[in-house]
Amino acid sequence: MVTQFQHIVCDPTKCVGCGYCELICAMTKHQVFDPSLSRIRNVRIEPIVMLSVSCRMCNDAPCVLACPRNALTQDPEKGIIRVDEDKCDGCGWCIEACDFGAIVLNPNTKRVEMCDLCADLGEPQCVLYCEKDALSLSAPEVVAQKTRREVVSKLLQELVSGS
Amino acid sequence: MYWGKILHIDVSERKTHVQYVDEEWLRKYVGGVCMASRLAYDNIPVGADPLGPENALCFANSVFSGTIVPVGTKYAVATKSPETGFLGDCLAGSYFAAAMKRAGYDGIVVKGKADRPIWIFIDDDAVYFNDAADLWGMETFPTEEAIRAKVGDERVRACTIGPAGERLVRFANLTNDRGRQAGRTGPGAVMGSKLIKAIAIRGTKPVKVADPQDLLAMSQKLAELAQTTKTEKYRILGTPANVLNMNRLGILPTRNYQQGEFEGAEKISGEYMHEHYTEKAVACAGCPIACEQVTHVKEGEFKGARTSVDYESLYALGSNCGVDSMAAIIAAIERCDLYGMDTLSTGVTISWAMECFQRGILTKEDFDGLEPVWGNGKAVVELVRKIAYREGIGDLLAEGVKRAAAKVGRGSEHFAMHVKGLECCGYDARGMQTFAVGCAVGTRGPCHNRSLAYEPDAKGEVDRLKAGPERGKLAKGTEDFAGVFDIMMFCKFIRGCFKDIWSEIPQLYTYTTGFAMTPDDLRQLTERSWNIKKAFNIRHGWTMKDDWLPPRWLKDPLPSGGSKGAYVKEDDLRMMIQSYYEARGWTPEGMIPKEKLISLGLDDIAEDIGV
């Protein structure tokens, strides 16, 4: 599937598995430290695989298509998926449809939640609080550009530095 | 935050009850080592056999567990140590502590003995006693993974024992989150004696704090400071950075403390490891430092070994066994981790056996054909296995160096490096005379982490090669400083990020709990904690002769290097111990006056043991 919207990108070489992103997300959204309410989840496969996963703002998002009650809509400009709390009944079809496990069922409200990039606060708080700079707000094309530049710079280091 | 709940589990009866504790109690014992020690004092009867059903494993959480307060997600566990017969208080970090908090408990006390191997599952408010027949025999981390698979929920965290704990190896530890251990003094043997393979927890409750905005702001500042030069050592090389420093000072324990410098130091240094073996630095839960250096051996006879490496493991299984092969050391550490044994005590016990071999006290036959000459890494790895399974000579070594030397005799007691039965740690006290008194008086034995008395020596604040009457007071001061971290449960690697722990830590405590705490309260708290620990020991038979050092440190001068000629003079040690007792307000016999205990609010303990 094509992805072009900006979303939270995690660099596994920088992520140390501390779980700050989960704590800050739950605090921002629900004023408690509770990873079960976090819309970003840190996956830790010992000993060294660590990566945080959140909504990737897919084009033609499968979660939106899957919802039998049309409770999910996608912002055409930013790609953010919005949940209509009156329509959502927590059935979980969207959770199963998501390829990334990025949708959370809030056990208290029985409604689904996903990353909205902290749109009301101007910037995603997990990115702000990630001390290892493992998280960034980015899009695949931007990541690819950066990777290409890095790899070419490395290959042709002498030419780049002029030495 | 506090729940005001201590969960009591009796595995003999398969019964549980919740002890409700009020604000006064919580503010008095706060958490971590202080709360765990109080629970141990209250729940372990005098005369209890450390490996008998009456001993208890007393867990106490950090008040900060599960919050965003940096490096504050940790737990303490106190028990009567099968190595020392005194209080064994251990700390470990990461997600197990967060799970305990989210299950709704400030502490957990486990006693009794199961009728067959079990694993305990604390599922929020419910407690299940599950049959562990299929888990018994498994290594530590695979046990945790197996339990997660059984429950089918990644949120389940477990603290486990491996084959070493099952076989009551006296220095077996508790392991959680793969690489985190309540490591020293043998809590794994205690859990094994109760036939408990694991304590698993699923906590799903939200953690609330009194003042989230201020707590976030202060935590973020600390986390940012933790990215600066103040933690650089830990982030880049981790504690293995110590190898070359200790070698320069001539106090890198080498060949069972026969030397203080190691010709192979470069090859087992943090720098060498970083270049050739480190895969990645990873973090405990809620830690912005990330010191855990995960290494991987990619070729050779130890190919595939993969584990995290700290200085203490590196010296104990490396220089102290004369081993300069980083690959062999990594393999030995990985084995210890998976069998669930303290790498320090394992290394120091093996090095004692190697010196016995060197001196002909033990022979090739005693080692079942192994030739444990200094530097034989392969033999070290094999001895680690033999200890875990109590096979051949491993059965002797699994008793720890004090008991092994008492059994073998023939002069081997002279170089059995322990205090109170706990094996010595990674700084040769002959070249650090403040630390020498810290090692002698330590309530759990010689411990860099509890004492921190090596700091004035290492920083050059005092002449480290000479004793002095002020050293006891200095050692008391560093113990109190360390105590703050062990009670409030901050990892000490963040200590450089605080300007003034006595004001900043009470602030974080108030933001988290809503309870006021002044700098004086904190000073009194750490005093209270040390006095409870000492009171436990007195009650369980401590006398002044237990505060002493191994003969080698008192008789054998270091032969070469940066501390050449140094040893601890007995008169100096007596003087420093007296100055320590005096600084603590204890009697010249090291007993605690009644008034001292009453001034700390410990009236009942004053009745029990005060003089």
Chai-1 contact restraints between the chains, C-beta under 6 A:
chainA,res_idxA,chainB,res_idxB,connection_type,confidence,min_distance_angstrom,max_distance_angstrom,comment,restraint_id
A,V16,B,V282,contact,1.0,0.0,6.0,A-B,restraint_1
A,V16,B,A283,contact,1.0,0.0,6.0,A-B,restraint_2
A,V16,B,A290,contact,1.0,0.0,6.0,A-B,restraint_3
A,G17,B,V282,contact,1.0,0.0,6.0,A-B,restraint_4
A,G17,B,A283,contact,1.0,0.0,6.0,A-B,restraint_5
A,C18,B,A283,contact,1.0,0.0,6.0,A-B,restraint_6
A,C18,B,C287,contact,1.0,0.0,6.0,A-B,restraint_7
A,G19,B,A285,contact,1.0,0.0,6.0,A-B,restraint_8
A,L23,B,I68,contact,1.0,0.0,6.0,A-B,restraint_9
A,V32,B,P206,contact,1.0,0.0,6.0,A-B,restraint_10
A,V32,B,K208,contact,1.0,0.0,6.0,A-B,restraint_11
A,F33,B,G66,contact,1.0,0.0,6.0,A-B,restraint_12
A,F33,B,T67,contact,1.0,0.0,6.0,A-B,restraint_13
A,F33,B,V207,contact,1.0,0.0,6.0,A-B,restraint_14
A,D34,B,P206,contact,1.0,0.0,6.0,A-B,restraint_15
A,S36,B,T204,contact,1.0,0.0,6.0,A-B,restraint_16
A,E46,B,R178,contact,1.0,0.0,6.0,A-B,restraint_17
A,P47,B,V294,contact,1.0,0.0,6.0,A-B,restraint_18
A,I48,B,E279,contact,1.0,0.0,6.0,A-B,restraint_19
A,I48,B,K280,contact,1.0,0.0,6.0,A-B,restraint_20
A,I48,B,V294,contact,1.0,0.0,6.0,A-B,restraint_21
A,E131,B,A223,contact,1.0,0.0,6.0,A-B,restraint_22
A,E131,B,Q227,contact,1.0,0.0,6.0,A-B,restraint_23
A,E131,B,P288,contact,1.0,0.0,6.0,A-B,restraint_24
